[in-house]
Structures are given as C-alpha cells and as structure tokens.
Amino acid sequence: MTGLTEEQVSFYNKNGYVAPIDIFTPEQAAELRAELESLEASHPDAVVGRNRNNVHYVTPLFDRIAHNSKILDAVQSLIGPNILVGGSTLFIKEPEQKGFISWHQDARYVGLEPYNWVTAWLALSNVTTQNGCMYMWPGSQHDGPREHVDTYGKDNLLTRGQTIMDVPEDITVPIELKPGQLSIHHPWVVHGSGHNLSKERRIGFAIQSYIGADVDSVLGKIYVQQARGVDTHGYHEHTPRLTGLMQDHDVRFRDQANDALKDIFYKGAKKIGKY
Ligand SMILES: O=C(O)CCC(=O)C(=O)O
C-alpha cells in the first residue's frame, strides 16, 4: 500500500484537505480524458444534468476510477481499511461558462454520520484559479457545522445554492491540480469554486463520498459498493459493480440511486432546485 505520508496525514488533520496527490501519470490522465470525451460524443445524456451524479454506476471509466487502488490507498490513510463508495459526481465547467460552487460544507446536507468519510476529487484537466479550481478555508473543519443560506442562485451548481456567507476569502487557498492529481477534503471543511474564466474545460470527478463502514446515512437511503475491506456494520444496501457501458439494468439502478439522493439533498428544503 502506498497511502499518504505522515506529513500529508498531519496536514489533512490540521487543514481539512490534502493536495496534490499523484494518482495517474499525465499520459494516463490524457487517456482517461479522451475516454470521457468519446463517451460524451457517443452518449451525450450520460454525464449531464442530474446524470452527473453516480456516473460510476453506468460508465466503466468512472467505475475504474472510483475503485482505483492508489486512490483507495490514500483514502485508507484517513478513514481506515473498510471503505465503501457512497456516491460520485462529475464536476465539469465548460470554457467561459457561468457555473460556480458557493462556499459550503459537504457534511451539512448529506446526513452521513459519524464523520469518518472524505470527498476525493480527481482532476482530468488542468485545474487552475483561472478555470475555477476549488478553494479551501484551512482549518475550518475544526469548528463543525456553520449556517448555510439556501440561495438557489441561477449559476450555482449546488442543489440549493447553499451558501456560507461570512467566509474570510483572503485566507482561503486555491487547490490547483494537474491532470491525474487528486485532492481529498474533510466533511466539514469550508470550500467552494468560481467561474471558469478560461478557454479550457475544467474537468473534475469527485467520489462523494468514500465512507467508512461505520458511517450511517441519517437523512435517507444511500446505496454503496464495497471498495476495500469488509462492511463491518451493514448499514447500507450494496450494489454490484456495473456490467458495461450504459447497460439498461445499470441505468435503471443509477436512476433509483439518484432519486434517493434527491430525497436526501432536498430534505426540509423550501423548493426543489435543478438536480
Ligand atoms: O468541483 C467543484 O468546483 C466543487 C466540488 C465540491 O464542492 C466537492 O467536491 O465537494
């Protein structure tokens, strides 16, 4: 097992994130990106709108990434050996597109407890301040939940446009990544990302989240895949890995998982947003 170094783990514990972590070589990352772009051409509906959620159920590309052993080694350093994939989201920002992600904490709306879980975010393009990389508020995870306002902002890529209003932006840190590099962040770290102001696509794939087997879903049902180790608690329904690209059975299952996700995301919300 390669895993994170001691320095990386203590950086994560202090700051609530760790990056960059080298997962794929530039050549491998270019191949993965080409596979995504050929998928977008052959199956345009597979990775847009609400279908950007749980793409690992229907595309071999994202299934392979979600179960990649180097990523799992890094995750194991933070949450232990019994790891479940609880979901995934593809975050693409097209050139000069208006989408942004407001300041938020992942743990605020997903109902995964205890907080033995992480979000792992893999770059499949260059990810820079210019094209809308994530920014982290270092150490903000130590203070637990913060108030979010549901703004339902037009260009906000989050379900309710949930926003933490009082973020000291001058101390936030950009997470720039090269293709094939990963960042990992803590459930309570405050983070967000701006518009893509460049002429290049910004492509990120988030495993959202890798959860320890001891993590329950307190707001609704989630489906999981065993990524590593054993399911010591049996809280969730397990689903097998996919059978091929966009197979009917897998697509039906993804839709079912995304319906369940929607119930969680909008629990208690005044209105339903885009996804
Ligand atoms: O892709 C982005 O810019 C933000 C993604 C995010 O908020 C997350 O992965 O938790």
The ligand as a Gaussian input file, in Angstrom:
#p B3LYP/6-31G(d) Opt

LIG

0 1
 O      -15.941000      20.930000      -8.416000
 C      -16.005000      21.906000      -7.679000
 O      -15.648000      23.021000      -8.030000
 C      -16.530000      21.778000      -6.267000
 C      -16.780000      20.387000      -5.854000
 C      -17.153000      20.242000      -4.423000
 O      -17.648000      21.144000      -3.792000
 C      -16.889000      18.965000      -3.787000
 O      -16.386000      18.045000      -4.451000
 O      -17.188000      18.842000      -2.576000

